[in-house]
Amino acid sequence: MADTISVSIIITFAAELLFSLALPILALVIWKKKEGTELRPAWIGAAAYFVFGMVLEQLINAAVLGTGSSAVSAFLLGHPWLYAVYGGLSVGILEETARFLVYRTMLKDSVGRENAVTFGIGFGGLECIMVLGLTVLSTLMMSISFNNMGAEAFAAQYANSEYQIVLETIAEINAISPLAGVMNCVERAAVFALQIELSVLMFGVVRSQKFWLYPVSILLHSVVGFLAALYQTNVLTSVYLLEVLLVVYAVAVFFLARKVYGELPMEKPRELDHFGRVIKRK
């Protein structure tokens, strides 16, 4: 086991953590300054991702896949392509339905197209923080603790049954290159953009009665989950290929989202307070 984790690796983790926080915050600040939109759709978008993209998605996966010992889970895990289809469709249906329900209820009075982007920033922003930020934070804290305590004292915290796992984890951390950190950020930026684009498409379903966009949005979203599942099951073995595909895909979906966005109604000018809330005048 290595005596220390290199400074370059720790800096890479710190940069990834900073990126996961800075991307949605800067996007929201820039968008608000450009369009003068209220911030409420962003907070609702973040809440929608938490409820549908984390809690409900985990519950559904637990019910379908269980611990991997059920007949259904064994069948899916034994057929990677079917597992990828399940993974893609489950996340696509769940998250796009979340957008539809929120637009029809909590954001029913937010008719301007600007709110779709604001919602997407909140939705995709929390995903970026949870998927990249929290993962990197735990690894960063482990790395700093390892360096401060030393290899022997750090390993001594764990039971004998966990010792080998600790050794493997430290070895994996030391094998990480700064390029991998850059690619993680590129991947999250692409998915963040896709979440905004998909938010615009679903806004078109609700505000412009373009109902054909509902299944299209689900299918477009499912492709992202499909690719991720193929990588998880080692059908797609190159993480660099995965990330290139996601970037190209995000650019392609952008053109459809831009067309739909241009056809959506704009928000009427409204007066906002310092917190981005609409000021209601009597």
N, C-alpha and C positions, 0 to 999 in steps of 0.2 A: 504493500500500500504506500502511495506517495506520502511524503512528509507534509506537503502543503499543496494547496490549490493555487495555481498561478494567478498573479494580479490581473493579467489580461483577461482571464476567464471571468473573474469577479467584476471587472469593468464592463465586460460584455453583458452580464446579467443586469447590472445596474442601468446600463443604457437601454436594455429591453424594457425594464420596469418603467423608466422615465418615458420611453416611447409610448407604452400602453396607456399612460395617463395623459401625456401631452397631445396625442392624436385627437381624441374626442373633445378635450377641453378647447384646444385651438380651433378645431372645426366649428364648435358651437359659438365661440367668441367671434370668429370671422363671419359666420353666417348671420348672427344676430346683428352685427355691425353693418353688414351689407344689406340685409332685408328688413331690419327693424322688427323681427318676429318676436313673439312672446316665447318664453322659455318653458311654459307648462307642457307642451307636447314632448319636449326632451325628457322631462322627469317621468311623464307617463310612459314614454317609450322604454326607458330604463326599467320601470316597474313591470311593464309587459314582458320584457325579456326575462326578468327574474322569475316571474310566475310561470310563463309558458316555456321559455327556453331552458330553464334550469329545473324548477320544481316539478312541473307536469311531465316534462320530457324524461326526467330521471324516474318518475313513478311508472310511466308507460314502459320504459326499457326494463325496469325491475319486474314488471308484470309479465312482459313478453319473454325476456331473456333469462330472468331470474339469476341464479348463481352459475348458470351454464350447464346445469345437470338435467334440466327438463328436456322433453322430447323436442319441443319447438326450438329452444335455444340450441340444442345439439344439432338439429337439422340445419338451422341458419348458419351456425358457425362452421358446419361441415361443408357448406356451399357458399364460398366467399362472394360470388356475384349476387346471389339472392340476399345475403346479409347486407351487401352494399345497397341493393334496391330498397330493402326494409329501412336501413339507416337514412337513406336519402328521402324517401317518401314520408317517414315519420316526422322528421324535422321540418320538411317542407310544408306538410299539411298543418302541423301544429303552429308553427310560427306565422305562416301566412293567415291562418284563421285568427290568430291573436291580433294581427293588424286589422283585419276586417272587423272584428268585434269591437275593438277600441275605437276605430273610426266611426262606427255606427252608434257608439254609446258615449264614452268619456270625451271624445273629440268631435261630437256631432255638430257643434257650433263653430268649429275651426274649419271654415270652408276654403281658405286660401291654400294654394299649392305650396307656399313656403312652409306651412306646418308639416307637410309630408317629409320634407328634408329634415326639419327640426326633430320630428319623431324618430326618423331613421338614425340621426346622430345619437340620440339617447339610447335607442335599441342596440345599435351596433357598437356604441361606445362602451356600454356596460359589458357586452360580450367580449370586447377587446381587453378590458380590464380584468375580467374574470378568467378568461382562457389564457391570456399571455401574462398579464400582470401578477396575478396571485400565484401562478405556477412558478414564475421566475423569482418572486419574492421568497417563497419557501426554500428554493434552491440556493438563493443568495444568502439567506440567513444560515442555512446549513454550512455553506462554504466558509463564511466568516467565522462561525463557531468552530469549525474544524481547524482553521488556521490559528485561532486564538488558543484553543485547548491543546493542540497537538494531536497527532494521529492516535497514540496509545490511549490517552485520556478520553478522546472522543469515542473511540471504539468501545472503551470500557463501560460506557453508559448502556450498552445494549446487551441483551441476553445472548448466550452462545448460539442459539438458533437463528438469531438475527445478524450475527457477526458477518457471515458470508455475504448477506444482502448489502450490508454497509460497505464492505470492501468493493463490491461490484458497483454500487452507486457512486462512490468516490472515484473509481476508475473511469466510469462513464462521464462524470463531470469533468475530469482532467482531459478527457479526449475531445471535449467540445471545442470547436474553433470559432473565432470571431465571425467568420463567414456564416456559420449556422445561425448566429444571433441576428445578423443582417437579414437572412432569408426568413427567419421567424417574423421579423417586423414587416417585411414585404408581404408575407402571407396575410398577416392581420390587417394591413392596410387594404389589401384587395378584398378581403371579406367585409371589412368596415364599409368600403365603397359599395359593395353588393347589397348590404343591408339598407343603405340609403336608397339605392336604385329600386330595390324591391318594395320599399315603403312608398315610393312614388307610384309604382305600378298599381299597388293595392289601393292607393288613394284615387286612382283613376276608376277603379271598380265602383267605389262608393260615391264619388262626387260627380263623375261623368257617365255613370251607368254603363261603363265598358265591361260588362260581365264576362266577356271572353278572356279578360285579363286575369280572372281569378284562377282558372286551371293553369294558365300560362305562368303565373307567378309561382304557383306550387311546383310546377315542373322545373322552372328555372332555379328555384331554391333547392329542389331535390338533387339537382346535378352537383351542387357543392357538397352536400352530405354524402352523395354517392362516391365522389372522388376521395373524400376523406376516409370513408369506410374501406375503399379499395387499398388505400395506403395502410390503414390499420391492420388489414388482413394480409399484407405483404404481396398482394396482387400487383399493386403499383409500388415498386421498390425504391424509386428515386424521389427523395423529398424535393430535390431541385426541379424535377419534371412536374411534380404536383404544384409547386408554387408558380412556375411559369404558366401552367394551364389555368390556374386561378386568376392570375393577372390578365391574361388574354381574355378570359371569360368575363371578367369584370369590365374590361374595355368594351367588349361586344354588347353586353347588357346595357351599358351606359347609353348607347345610341337609341335603343328602344325607350329607355327611361326618359331621355331628353325629349323625344318626340311626344310622349305622353304628358310630360311636364308642361310643354309649350301649349298644350290644348286644355290644360286645367285652369279654372278661374283663379284670379289673384285675390289676396285678402284686401279688404277695404282698409285704408289707413286708420290706425287706432293709436291712442295715446297709451304709452307704457310707463310704469314706474321704474325705479332703479333696479328692481329685481326681475324685470322683464314681464311683469304681470300687467294685464289690461286694466286701465283705469276706467271705471264705469261712472259716467257723469249722469246726474239726474236732470 
